Amino acid sequence: MGKDSQYYKEKKRNQTLRLRELLAELPGFAKEFIYSKELRTQTSTLISYSYDLLTFFRFMTYTNPLYKDFQTKNFMIDDIKSLTSEDIIEYQRYLELNTDPDTEIHENGKRSIARKMSALRGLYQHLYIHEYIEKNPMLLVPMPIIKKDKNIIRMNPEEINNLLNAIEFGNEQMSERQKKYCEKTKYRDLAILTLMLGTGIRVSECAGLDESDVDFVDNSLTIVRKGGGQDVIYFGDEVADVLLDYMEGERSRILPASGHEKALFYSMQNKRISVDAIENLVKKYAKMAVPNKKITPHKLRSTYGTALYRETGDIRLVADVLGHENVNTTIAYYAAIEDEHKRQAADAVSIRRKKS
């Protein structure tokens, strides 16, 4: 159950192996930087840092003749010392767009560039603090400016109803073939979306659920949070009804693939459903039912968060239920509701004089 389930043990093992693979390609001083963050950083984040740093060292082998056919793990600190802020700005341009077929073709937006540059900035800071380098050229490199969008995309009650109806009864945009396909997983899909809308759980938390994590005695759910901690959340009768319909119907007829016997939700291959599969089914139904909004699993979470804050007015409760470690993360939901209040204030005051 929860973080002790085979699913999470296997997930942790695979992440550890992936991190080791990436570290084997990094220079020793970059490994040291990653190790310095190990105790306070999730393995998935360390994997991202390692991959982003590898992108930088590969860039050096692609663009600098001195490092042609050079293995990334063989870079030395002296190679880093020779780089200037102009070299790093050139790397930033490379991240933005690279069309050279002999290297890694890619195109990144500002957020992605900022994340990759953040990893490099952290490495330089580490080397500078530990006096491996005398100067930190990153201090002269402007970082991409990311504007925070205060508007949270979420669904109103009518849109939620349209979304769930599209699953349960079909949609006029569906072909007959699509309707037959969706009919096979109707109760599963309805249970997944109702559960996410009714609890605000993350897509990864949903995919990791075992059947034993659901307790209908007190309508509770044992989940593993983003940071690996275990938590118990509660759901209402509507969620309980659709979960029971699925578990006593579709799920009871599934013959699970070996090693997937405990999963709550299954793919068409009778294996535990993946995060990608949940994301795709949410997008599929949302495109039909809510075409004017880009709805993802995280938007279902936003919908729940704003609804909970609207009902309770307790931002700390919202933070606790959503599993936010820092309440500042949740402030965005407060801002969204406050914006609604401002709109209501505008409608409440009439400036047109009444006709006599």
C-alpha positions in Angstrom: 0.0 0.0 0.0 1.2 3.6 -0.7 4.9 4.2 -1.0 5.6 0.6 0.1 3.8 -0.8 -3.0 5.7 -2.7 -5.7 4.9 0.1 -8.2 6.7 2.8 -6.2 9.6 0.5 -5.3 10.1 -0.3 -9.0 9.7 3.4 -9.9 12.4 4.4 -7.4 14.7 1.6 -8.7 14.3 2.7 -12.3 14.9 6.4 -11.4 18.1 5.4 -9.5 19.4 3.4 -12.4 18.6 6.2 -14.9 20.4 8.7 -12.6 23.5 6.5 -12.5 23.5 6.2 -16.3 23.5 10.0 -16.7 26.2 10.5 -14.0 28.5 8.0 -15.8 28.5 10.5 -18.7 29.2 13.6 -16.6 32.7 15.0 -15.6 33.8 14.4 -12.1 33.2 18.0 -10.9 29.7 17.9 -12.3 29.0 14.6 -10.5 30.2 16.3 -7.3 27.7 19.1 -7.9 24.8 16.6 -8.3 25.9 14.7 -5.2 25.9 17.9 -3.2 22.1 18.2 -3.9 21.3 14.5 -3.2 20.1 14.8 0.3 17.5 17.6 -0.3 16.4 16.9 -3.8 14.2 14.3 -5.4 15.8 11.7 -7.7 13.6 12.9 -10.6 14.9 16.4 -10.2 18.5 15.1 -10.0 17.9 13.3 -13.3 16.7 16.6 -14.9 19.8 18.5 -13.6 22.1 15.7 -14.9 20.4 15.7 -18.3 20.5 19.5 -18.6 24.2 19.6 -17.8 24.9 16.8 -20.3 23.2 19.0 -22.9 25.7 21.7 -22.2 28.8 19.4 -22.4 27.5 17.9 -25.6 27.1 21.4 -27.0 30.8 22.0 -26.3 31.7 18.9 -28.3 29.5 19.9 -31.1 30.6 23.5 -31.5 34.2 23.7 -30.3 36.8 22.0 -32.6 39.1 21.4 -29.5 36.5 19.0 -28.1 35.5 17.2 -31.3 35.2 13.4 -30.6 35.6 14.3 -26.9 33.7 12.3 -24.3 31.7 14.4 -22.0 33.0 12.6 -18.9 36.5 13.7 -19.7 36.0 17.4 -19.4 38.1 19.0 -16.7 37.6 22.2 -14.6 40.3 24.0 -16.7 37.9 23.5 -19.7 35.2 25.3 -17.8 37.6 28.1 -16.6 38.4 29.0 -20.2 34.7 29.8 -21.1 33.5 33.4 -21.1 30.0 34.8 -20.7 29.8 35.2 -24.4 30.4 31.5 -24.8 27.5 30.8 -22.5 25.2 33.3 -24.3 26.0 31.3 -27.4 24.9 28.2 -25.6 21.7 30.0 -24.8 21.1 30.7 -28.4 21.8 27.0 -29.2 19.1 26.0 -26.7 16.6 28.3 -28.3 16.9 26.7 -31.8 19.3 24.2 -33.3 18.7 22.8 -36.8 22.0 21.2 -37.4 21.3 17.5 -38.3 24.8 16.4 -37.1 24.0 17.5 -33.5 20.8 17.5 -31.4 17.9 19.2 -33.3 15.7 21.0 -30.9 13.6 24.2 -30.2 13.0 25.4 -26.7 10.7 28.0 -25.2 11.8 30.5 -22.5 10.7 28.3 -19.6 12.7 25.3 -20.9 15.8 27.5 -21.6 15.5 29.0 -18.1 15.4 25.6 -16.5 18.5 24.3 -18.4 20.4 27.5 -17.7 19.5 27.2 -14.0 21.3 23.9 -13.9 24.4 25.4 -15.4 24.2 28.4 -13.1 24.0 26.1 -10.2 27.1 24.2 -11.3 29.1 27.4 -11.8 28.0 28.7 -8.4 29.1 25.4 -6.8 32.5 25.6 -8.4 32.9 29.2 -7.4 31.9 28.7 -3.8 34.3 25.8 -3.5 37.1 27.9 -5.1 37.5 25.6 -8.1 37.2 28.7 -10.3 38.2 32.4 -9.6 35.4 34.0 -11.7 31.8 33.1 -12.4 30.9 34.1 -16.0 27.3 33.2 -15.3 26.9 36.4 -13.3 27.1 38.3 -16.6 24.7 36.2 -18.5 21.1 37.5 -18.6 18.5 34.9 -17.8 15.2 34.6 -19.8 12.4 36.6 -18.2 9.4 34.4 -17.5 6.2 36.3 -16.9 4.0 34.6 -14.4 0.5 34.1 -15.6 -1.9 35.0 -12.9 -4.8 33.5 -14.8 -5.4 29.9 -13.8 -7.2 27.9 -16.5 -10.0 25.9 -14.9 -13.4 24.7 -15.7 -16.8 26.0 -14.6 -19.6 23.6 -13.5 -21.2 23.5 -17.0 -17.8 22.6 -18.6 -17.2 19.9 -16.0 -20.7 18.5 -16.7 -20.0 18.5 -20.5 -16.7 16.7 -19.9 -18.1 13.9 -17.8 -21.1 13.6 -20.1 -18.8 13.2 -23.1 -17.3 10.1 -21.3 -20.6 8.7 -20.1 -22.9 9.3 -23.1 -20.5 10.1 -25.9 -20.2 13.3 -28.0 -21.5 14.4 -31.3 -17.9 14.8 -32.5 -17.2 11.1 -32.0 -17.3 8.8 -34.9 -19.1 5.4 -34.4 -15.7 3.8 -34.2 -14.6 6.2 -31.4 -17.8 5.6 -29.5 -17.3 1.8 -29.6 -13.7 2.2 -28.4 -14.6 4.6 -25.6 -17.4 2.3 -24.5 -14.8 -0.3 -23.5 -13.2 2.0 -21.0 -16.1 4.3 -20.1 -16.3 3.4 -16.4 -12.5 3.6 -16.0 -12.3 7.0 -17.7 -15.2 8.3 -15.8 -13.7 7.1 -12.5 -10.3 8.7 -13.3 -11.7 12.1 -14.2 -14.3 12.2 -11.4 -11.6 11.2 -8.9 -9.2 13.9 -10.1 -11.9 16.5 -10.2 -13.2 15.5 -6.8 -9.9 15.3 -4.9 -7.3 17.4 -6.8 -4.7 14.5 -6.9 -1.8 14.7 -9.4 -1.8 12.5 -12.5 1.3 10.6 -11.1 -0.6 10.0 -7.8 -3.6 8.7 -9.7 -1.5 6.3 -11.9 0.3 5.0 -8.8 -2.9 3.9 -7.0 -3.4 0.3 -5.9 -6.9 -1.2 -5.3 -6.0 -1.5 -1.6 -5.4 2.3 -1.4 -9.2 2.9 -1.6 -11.2 2.6 1.6 -14.9 2.9 1.2 -15.5 2.7 5.0 -14.5 6.4 5.4 -14.2 7.3 1.7 -10.4 7.8 1.9 -7.5 7.4 -0.4 -3.9 6.6 0.4 -1.6 8.3 -2.0 2.1 9.0 -2.5 2.9 12.6 -2.9 5.3 14.3 -5.3 8.1 14.2 -2.8 7.6 10.6 -1.9 5.7 11.0 1.3 2.5 9.2 2.0 -0.8 11.0 2.6 -4.5 10.2 3.2 -7.1 12.3 1.5 -10.9 12.0 1.5 -13.5 11.9 -1.3 -17.3 12.5 -1.5 -20.1 10.1 -2.3 -20.2 11.1 -6.0 -16.6 9.9 -6.3 -17.3 6.8 -4.3 -20.2 5.9 -6.6 -18.2 6.1 -9.8 -15.2 4.2 -8.2 -17.5 1.4 -7.1 -19.1 1.2 -10.5 -15.7 0.8 -12.1 -14.2 -1.6 -9.5 -17.3 -3.8 -9.4 -17.7 -3.7 -13.2 -14.9 -3.1 -15.7 -12.1 -3.8 -13.3 -13.5 -7.0 -12.0 -13.5 -8.5 -15.5 -9.8 -7.6 -16.2 -7.1 -10.3 -16.2 -4.1 -8.3 -15.1 -0.7 -8.8 -16.7 1.9 -10.4 -14.5 3.2 -7.9 -12.0 0.2 -5.5 -12.3 -2.3 -7.4 -10.2 -2.6 -4.7 -7.5 -3.2 -1.7 -9.8 -6.4 0.3 -9.5 -6.5 1.6 -13.1 -5.5 -0.5 -16.1 -4.6 0.2 -19.7 -6.1 -1.7 -22.6 -3.1 -4.1 -22.3 -4.2 -5.0 -18.8 -1.2 -3.3 -17.3 -1.1 -0.4 -14.8 -2.2 2.7 -16.6 0.7 5.2 -17.3 0.9 8.9 -16.6 1.0 9.5 -20.4 -2.1 7.5 -20.9 -4.1 9.5 -18.3 -2.9 12.7 -19.8 -3.9 11.6 -23.3 -7.4 10.5 -22.3 -8.0 13.8 -20.4 -6.9 15.8 -23.5 -9.0 13.6 -25.8 -12.3 14.2 -23.9 -11.5 17.8 -23.1 -10.9 18.6 -26.8 -14.5 17.4 -27.5 -16.3 18.9 -24.5 -14.3 22.0 -23.7 -12.7 23.0 -27.1 -12.1 26.7 -26.1 -9.8 25.8 -23.2 -6.6 23.7 -23.1 -7.5 21.2 -20.4 -4.8 18.9 -19.0 -4.7 16.8 -15.8 -3.2 19.8 -14.0 -6.1 21.9 -15.0 -8.4 19.4 -13.3 -6.3 20.0 -10.2 -6.7 23.8 -10.7 -10.4 23.4 -11.0 -10.6 21.5 -7.7 -8.3 23.9 -5.9 -10.2 27.0 -6.9 -13.5 25.4 -6.1 -12.3 24.3 -2.7 -11.0 27.8 -1.9 -14.3 29.3 -3.1 -16.2 27.1 -0.7 -13.9 27.4 2.4 -11.9 30.6 2.0 -9.1 28.7 3.7 -5.9 28.9 1.7 -4.0 26.7 4.1 -6.6 24.0 3.8 -6.3 24.1 0.1 -2.5 23.9 0.3 -2.7 20.9 2.7 -5.3 19.0 0.6 -3.3 19.6 -2.7 -0.1 18.6 -1.0 1.7 21.9 -1.5 4.8 22.1 0.7 4.8 25.9 0.5 1.6 27.8 0.9 2.9 30.4 -1.6 2.4 27.9 -4.3 -1.3 28.0 -3.5 -1.6 31.8 -3.5 -2.4 31.6 -7.2 -5.8 30.0 -6.4 -6.5 32.9 -4.0 -5.5 35.4 -6.8 -7.9 33.7 -9.2 -10.8 33.9 -6.9 -10.0 37.5 -6.0 -10.1 38.3 -9.7 -13.6 36.8 -9.9 -14.6 39.1 -7.0 -13.3 42.1 -8.8 -15.4 41.2 -11.8 -18.5 40.8 -9.6 -17.8 44.2 -8.1 -17.7 45.7 -11.6 -21.1 44.2 -12.4 -22.6 45.2 -9.1 -22.3 49.0 -9.7 -24.5 50.6 -12.3 -23.2 53.9 -13.8 -26.1 54.5 -16.2 -28.7 56.9 -14.8 -32.2 55.5 -14.6 -34.7 57.0 -17.0 -37.2 59.1 -15.2 
